Each structure stands twice: as structure tokens, then as C-alpha cells.
């Protein structure tokens, strides 16, 4: 099932646990960029790479 950005943000706002995780991920991306100086596209690519690998 595909969700629109609006639906995703509604879900994030409606559930405190989901919101907390979203904020942690956002903060981690900002920290990665700050500490490495890598461009936004590299952070995005890192997230794409990490998809599905969190449970391994």
C-alpha cells in the first residue's frame, strides 16, 4: 500500500511512538551531515541503503 506524504505526516502526528522514531531518524541524519560534511543526497542514499537492513 502506498501512502502520500500527507498521510505519512498525519500518521506521524497521530502516534507519539511513530513521531518519536521519526524525530530520532531526522536527528541522526542531521548529525551525520554535520559530522561528516556529506551532502544531503549522500544522507538520502545512506537511508535508501539502510532500508530493510535494520533487522539483520
LINVEN-V392597 format. One record per residue. RES is the residue in three letters. SS is DSSP state (alpha for helix, beta for strand, coil for the rest). D_FIRST is the distance of its C-alpha to the first C-alpha in Angstrom with 1 decimal. Layout:
res:RES ss:SS d_first:D_FIRST
res:RES ss:SS d_first:D_FIRST
//
This chain:
res:UNK ss:coil d_first:0.0
res:UNK ss:coil d_first:3.8
res:UNK ss:coil d_first:6.6
res:UNK ss:coil d_first:10.1
res:UNK ss:alpha d_first:13.1
res:UNK ss:alpha d_first:14.5
res:UNK ss:alpha d_first:11.7
res:UNK ss:alpha d_first:12.0
res:UNK ss:alpha d_first:15.7
res:UNK ss:alpha d_first:15.8
res:UNK ss:alpha d_first:14.2
res:UNK ss:alpha d_first:16.7
res:UNK ss:alpha d_first:19.5
res:UNK ss:alpha d_first:18.9
res:UNK ss:coil d_first:19.1
res:UNK ss:alpha d_first:22.2
res:UNK ss:alpha d_first:21.1
res:UNK ss:alpha d_first:18.0
res:UNK ss:alpha d_first:20.3
res:UNK ss:alpha d_first:22.9
res:UNK ss:alpha d_first:20.8
res:UNK ss:alpha d_first:19.6
res:UNK ss:alpha d_first:23.2
res:UNK ss:alpha d_first:24.4
res:UNK ss:alpha d_first:22.2
res:UNK ss:alpha d_first:23.4
res:UNK ss:alpha d_first:26.9
res:UNK ss:alpha d_first:26.8
res:UNK ss:alpha d_first:25.8
res:UNK ss:alpha d_first:28.7
res:UNK ss:alpha d_first:31.0
res:UNK ss:alpha d_first:30.2
res:UNK ss:alpha d_first:30.9
res:UNK ss:alpha d_first:34.0
res:UNK ss:alpha d_first:35.5
res:UNK ss:alpha d_first:34.8
res:UNK ss:coil d_first:35.1
res:UNK ss:coil d_first:32.3
res:UNK ss:coil d_first:30.6
res:UNK ss:alpha d_first:27.2
res:UNK ss:alpha d_first:25.8
res:UNK ss:alpha d_first:27.0
res:UNK ss:alpha d_first:25.3
res:UNK ss:alpha d_first:22.0
res:UNK ss:alpha d_first:22.6
res:UNK ss:alpha d_first:23.5
res:UNK ss:alpha d_first:20.2
res:UNK ss:alpha d_first:18.4
res:UNK ss:alpha d_first:20.9
res:UNK ss:alpha d_first:20.4
res:UNK ss:coil d_first:16.6
res:UNK ss:coil d_first:16.6
res:UNK ss:coil d_first:20.3
res:UNK ss:coil d_first:20.7
res:UNK ss:coil d_first:20.9
res:UNK ss:coil d_first:23.5
//
